Amino acid sequence: MLDSGESFWQMLRHLVDILPFALALVLPVVLLGAVLLHLLRNGSLSTAMTVLVLVPVAAMVAGVVGISGFMFTTALTTMLLVCLLVALVTVPVAVFLGRRIARRSVWEREARERERAAEASRRELVAWISHDLRTPLAGIRAMAEALADGVVSSPREVNGYANRIGSETHRLSTMVDDLFELSRITAGALRLTLSAVPLQDVVSDALSGQVPVAQRKRVTVLANAAAWPVVLGSDPELARIVRNLVSNAIRHTPPDGTVAIQIGVDGAHAVLSVDDACGGIPEAELTRVFDVAFRGSAARTPSPAGDEPVGGGLGLAIAKGLVEAHHGLIAAQNHGRGCRFEVRLPLAAV
C-alpha cells in the first residue's frame, strides 16, 4: 500500500513538472489554429470545420512529441499512429458535416429571404387591391344613390350611369377573377391537364377579345408567325397567358402605336414574344415586372379619361405563374421603342 501511494505521488509530481512544457508546446498550435479560423471566417464552412478538427489533433501531437524529447520510442510511434487514424476519420466527417450545415444554412437564409419578400409582396398587394377595390365601389355607390334619389332622371343620363356601373362591375369581377387565379398559383392548387395544343388557335382566341380594346385606343395589333407550333399545355391557361401579355402591351402602348406578336420555334421550345411601344422600362424596375401587384412608377398615376383603367398589377404575375406551371420560361427586356415579353413553352411530342 505504501509503494502504491508513493508511486501515485511520484506520478503526480511528474505531471506537475511536465505541465508547463506541455502548455508551452500546445498553446502556439492552438493560437495558430485560432488565427487560421479568423482568416477563414469568410471561407467555406467545410474548411473551417476541418481546421477546427485538426487543431486539437495537432496540439496533442506537438505536446506528446515535445514531452518525449523528440525520442521516437515505440510508445510515441503508437501514439502518433493513433493520432493519424483519428485525423483520417474525423477530417472526412468534418468536411461532410460542414457541407451539410452550409447547404442547410444557405437554404434557411434563402427561405427567410423568400418569406420576407413574400410578406412584403402580400402587404403591398393588400394595400393596392384595397385601394383599387374601393375606387370602383365608391363610384358604383355614388351612381346608385344618384339613381335612387332621382338626381338623374333623363333617359340618356340614366343609360350613361347604367353603362358606367356595368363597366365598374366588370372591372371588379376581373380583379376578383385575377385574385382567385393568383391564389391558386401561389397555393400550389393549380392542376393542369396537358395535351397537344395548336398555338395558332390559342393566339387567335386570345386576340379576338383584345382587338376591340386596341381599336378603342387606336393601337394596331399585328401577329406574325414563322411557324405555328403545337405545344404541350392546357388550352384555357395558355389563352390566359397570351391574353394577359397582349392586354398589358395594349394598355401601355400610346395611341397610334403597334403591338407586335411573333411566334417561332427554337429547338424543343415554341417561342412567343409580345412587343409594345411603352417607351421602355427603367432597369431598376425591369426585374420586378412579374412581381405581384407591381405596376411601375409611371403606372401608379390614374389613366386619362377614355383610356383603359390601370390594372391591378396581377396580369404579369399570373402569366409568369402559368408559364412556369407549363414548365416554360418567361422574360422581359427593353426592345426597340418599348418592351418585349418572351415566353418559351415546350413543344408537344410528335
C-alpha positions in Angstrom: 0.0 0.0 0.0 2.9 2.3 0.8 4.6 1.6 -2.5 1.3 2.4 -4.4 0.9 5.7 -2.5 4.5 6.7 -3.2 4.0 5.8 -6.9 0.9 7.9 -7.1 2.6 11.0 -5.6 5.6 10.5 -7.8 3.4 10.4 -10.9 1.6 13.5 -9.7 4.8 15.4 -9.2 6.0 14.2 -12.7 2.8 15.6 -14.3 3.2 18.9 -12.5 6.7 19.1 -13.7 5.9 18.5 -17.4 2.7 20.5 -17.4 4.4 23.9 -18.2 6.3 22.3 -21.1 3.2 20.8 -22.5 1.3 24.1 -22.3 4.3 25.8 -23.9 4.1 23.4 -26.9 0.3 23.2 -27.1 -0.6 26.9 -26.8 1.3 28.0 -30.0 -0.6 25.4 -32.0 -3.9 26.4 -30.6 -3.2 30.1 -31.3 -2.1 29.3 -34.8 -5.4 27.4 -35.3 -7.3 30.4 -34.0 -5.5 32.7 -36.4 -6.3 30.3 -39.3 -10.0 30.2 -38.3 -10.1 34.0 -38.2 -8.5 34.2 -41.6 -11.0 31.7 -42.9 -14.1 33.4 -41.4 -15.4 34.3 -44.8 -14.4 31.0 -46.4 -16.3 27.7 -46.7 -17.8 26.1 -43.6 -16.2 22.8 -44.6 -12.6 24.3 -44.5 -13.3 25.9 -41.1 -14.6 22.7 -39.6 -11.6 20.8 -41.0 -9.2 23.3 -39.3 -11.3 23.0 -36.1 -10.8 19.2 -36.1 -7.1 19.3 -37.0 -6.1 21.8 -34.4 -6.7 19.6 -31.3 -5.0 16.6 -33.0 -2.0 18.7 -34.0 -1.8 20.3 -30.5 -1.9 16.8 -28.9 0.9 15.6 -31.3 3.0 18.6 -30.5 2.6 18.2 -26.8 3.4 14.4 -26.8 6.4 14.8 -29.1 7.8 17.7 -27.1 7.4 16.0 -23.8 9.1 12.8 -25.1 12.1 14.9 -26.0 11.7 14.0 -29.7 12.8 10.5 -28.9 10.7 8.3 -31.1 10.1 5.3 -28.9 7.6 2.5 -29.6 5.0 4.2 -27.3 5.4 7.5 -29.1 5.2 5.9 -32.5 2.0 4.1 -31.4 0.6 7.5 -30.1 1.4 9.2 -33.5 -0.3 6.4 -35.4 -3.4 6.7 -33.3 -3.5 10.5 -33.9 -3.1 9.9 -37.6 -6.0 7.4 -37.6 -8.1 9.9 -35.7 -7.3 12.6 -38.2 -8.1 10.3 -41.2 -11.5 9.5 -39.6 -12.6 12.9 -38.3 -11.5 15.1 -41.3 -13.8 13.5 -43.9 -16.6 13.6 -41.3 -15.9 17.2 -40.7 -15.9 18.0 -44.4 -19.2 16.1 -44.9 -20.9 17.8 -41.9 -19.6 21.2 -43.0 -21.1 20.8 -46.4 -24.4 19.6 -45.0 -24.5 22.5 -42.5 -23.5 25.0 -45.2 -26.2 23.8 -47.6 -28.8 23.9 -44.8 -27.7 27.4 -43.7 -27.9 28.7 -47.3 -31.3 27.1 -47.7 -32.6 28.6 -44.5 -31.2 32.0 -45.4 -32.9 31.8 -48.8 -36.1 30.6 -47.3 -36.1 33.6 -44.8 -35.4 36.0 -47.7 -38.2 34.4 -49.8 -40.6 34.6 -46.8 -39.7 38.3 -46.2 -40.2 39.1 -49.9 -43.5 37.2 -49.9 -44.7 39.0 -46.8 -43.8 42.4 -48.3 -45.5 41.4 -51.5 -48.6 40.4 -49.7 -48.7 43.7 -47.8 -48.2 45.6 -51.0 -50.9 43.6 -52.7 -53.4 44.1 -49.9 -52.8 47.8 -49.9 -53.1 48.3 -53.7 -56.0 45.9 -54.1 -57.9 47.6 -51.2 -57.4 50.9 -53.0 -58.4 49.5 -56.4 -61.5 47.9 -55.0 -62.6 50.9 -53.1 -62.4 53.2 -56.1 -64.9 51.4 -58.3 -67.1 50.6 -55.3 -67.3 54.2 -54.4 -68.2 55.1 -57.9 -70.9 52.4 -58.1 -72.3 53.5 -54.7 -72.4 57.2 -55.8 -74.1 56.5 -59.1 -76.6 54.1 -57.5 -77.5 56.7 -54.9 -77.9 59.3 -57.6 -80.3 57.0 -59.5 -82.2 56.1 -56.3 -82.6 59.7 -55.2 -83.8 60.9 -58.6 -80.9 63.2 -59.1 -80.5 61.7 -62.6 -83.9 61.4 -64.4 -83.4 61.8 -68.1 -83.2 58.5 -70.0 -79.9 59.5 -71.5 -78.3 60.2 -68.2 -79.8 57.0 -66.6 -78.4 55.0 -69.5 -75.0 56.5 -69.1 -75.0 55.8 -65.4 -76.1 52.2 -66.0 -73.3 51.7 -68.5 -70.7 53.1 -66.1 -72.0 50.9 -63.3 -71.7 47.9 -65.6 -68.2 48.9 -66.6 -67.1 49.3 -63.0 -68.8 46.0 -62.1 -66.9 44.2 -64.9 -63.7 45.7 -63.6 -64.4 44.4 -60.1 -65.2 41.0 -61.5 -62.0 40.9 -63.4 -60.0 41.8 -60.3 -61.7 39.1 -58.3 -61.0 36.5 -61.0 -57.4 37.6 -61.1 -57.1 37.3 -57.3 -58.7 33.8 -57.4 -56.3 32.7 -60.2 -53.3 34.1 -58.3 -54.3 32.4 -55.1 -54.5 29.0 -57.0 -51.0 29.5 -58.4 -49.4 30.6 -55.1 -51.1 27.9 -53.1 -50.0 25.2 -55.5 -53.6 24.3 -56.1 -53.3 24.7 -59.9 -53.7 21.4 -61.7 -53.2 21.4 -65.5 -54.5 18.8 -67.9 -51.7 18.8 -70.5 -52.3 17.9 -74.1 -51.1 18.9 -77.6 -52.4 22.4 -78.2 -52.0 24.3 -81.6 -50.6 27.7 -80.7 -52.4 29.3 -83.6 -55.8 28.6 -82.1 -54.7 29.9 -78.7 -53.4 33.2 -80.2 -56.4 33.7 -82.4 -58.8 33.2 -79.5 -56.9 35.5 -77.2 -56.6 38.2 -79.8 -60.3 38.1 -80.6 -61.2 39.6 -77.3 -58.3 42.2 -77.3 -58.8 43.7 -80.8 -61.8 45.8 -79.8 -59.9 47.2 -76.8 -57.0 48.0 -79.1 -59.3 49.7 -81.6 -60.7 51.9 -78.9 -57.2 53.0 -78.1 -56.2 53.3 -81.8 -53.5 50.6 -81.2 -52.6 48.3 -84.1 -52.1 44.6 -83.2 -50.1 42.5 -85.6 -49.4 38.8 -85.4 -46.6 37.2 -87.4 -45.6 33.5 -87.3 -42.5 31.9 -88.8 -44.2 28.7 -87.9 -47.3 27.7 -85.9 -46.0 25.1 -83.5 -48.0 22.7 -81.3 -47.2 23.0 -77.6 -47.7 20.8 -74.6 -50.1 22.7 -72.4 -53.6 23.5 -71.2 -55.7 25.5 -73.6 -57.5 27.8 -71.2 -54.3 28.7 -69.2 -52.3 29.2 -72.4 -55.0 31.6 -73.7 -54.9 33.4 -70.3 -51.1 33.9 -70.8 -51.4 35.4 -74.2 -54.4 37.5 -73.2 -52.6 38.9 -70.2 -49.5 39.8 -72.2 -51.4 41.3 -75.1 -53.6 43.3 -72.7 -50.6 44.6 -70.8 -49.0 45.6 -74.1 -52.1 47.4 -75.4 -52.5 49.2 -72.0 -49.0 50.7 -72.1 -48.9 51.4 -75.8 -49.8 55.0 -76.7 -52.5 55.8 -79.4 -51.4 55.1 -83.0 -48.8 52.6 -81.6 -48.3 49.0 -82.5 -48.3 45.8 -80.6 -46.4 43.0 -82.4 -46.8 39.3 -81.7 -44.2 36.9 -83.1 -44.3 33.1 -82.9 -41.5 30.8 -83.8 -39.6 27.6 -82.8 -36.2 27.4 -81.1 -35.0 23.8 -80.5 -37.5 21.9 -78.4 -39.4 25.1 -77.4 -42.0 27.3 -79.0 -41.2 31.0 -78.6 -43.9 33.6 -78.4 -42.9 37.3 -78.0 -45.1 40.3 -77.5 -43.6 43.7 -78.3 -45.2 47.0 -77.2 -44.3 50.7 -77.6 -44.3 51.7 -74.0 -41.0 53.6 -74.2 -39.1 51.1 -72.2 -38.9 50.1 -68.5 -36.3 51.6 -66.2 -33.6 49.0 -65.5 -34.3 49.2 -61.7 -37.9 48.1 -62.4 -37.3 45.6 -65.1 -36.5 42.8 -62.7 -39.8 43.4 -60.8 -42.3 43.5 -63.6 -43.5 40.0 -62.7 -43.9 40.7 -59.0 -47.4 40.6 -57.6 -49.1 44.0 -57.6 -46.1 45.7 -59.2 -47.2 48.2 -61.8 -44.2 50.5 -62.1 -43.9 54.1 -61.0 -45.4 55.5 -64.2 -48.4 53.2 -63.9 -49.5 54.4 -60.5 -51.0 57.6 -61.7 -54.6 57.5 -62.8 -55.3 56.9 -66.5 -56.5 59.8 -68.6 -60.2 59.9 -69.4 -61.1 57.4 -72.1 -58.2 55.1 -71.6 -58.4 51.6 -70.2 -58.2 51.6 -66.4 -54.9 50.7 -64.8 -54.8 47.0 -64.0 -54.4 45.6 -60.5 -50.8 44.6 -61.2 -51.7 40.9 -61.3 -51.7 40.1 -65.0 -48.0 39.6 -65.5 -47.6 37.7 -62.1 -50.4 35.3 -63.2 -48.8 34.9 -66.7 -45.5 34.0 -65.0 -47.1 31.5 -62.7 -49.0 29.9 -65.6 -45.9 29.7 -67.8 -43.9 28.1 -65.0 -46.7 25.6 -64.4 -46.2 24.6 -68.1 -42.5 24.1 -67.4 -41.7 27.1 -69.6 -39.8 30.3 -69.2 -40.9 34.0 -69.4 -38.7 37.0 -69.5 -38.9 40.8 -70.1 -36.4 43.1 -71.7 -36.3 46.5 -73.4 -36.6 46.2 -77.1 -36.8 48.9 -79.7 -39.3 51.6 -78.7 -40.8 49.5 -75.9 -40.6 46.2 -74.2 -40.5 42.6 -75.3 -42.1 39.8 -73.2 -40.9 36.4 -74.4 -42.4 33.1 -73.5 -40.8 29.7 -74.2 -43.0 26.7 -74.0 -42.1 23.0 -74.5 -43.2 21.6 -77.9 -45.6 18.6 -77.9 -44.1 15.3 -78.9 -44.8 14.5 -82.5 
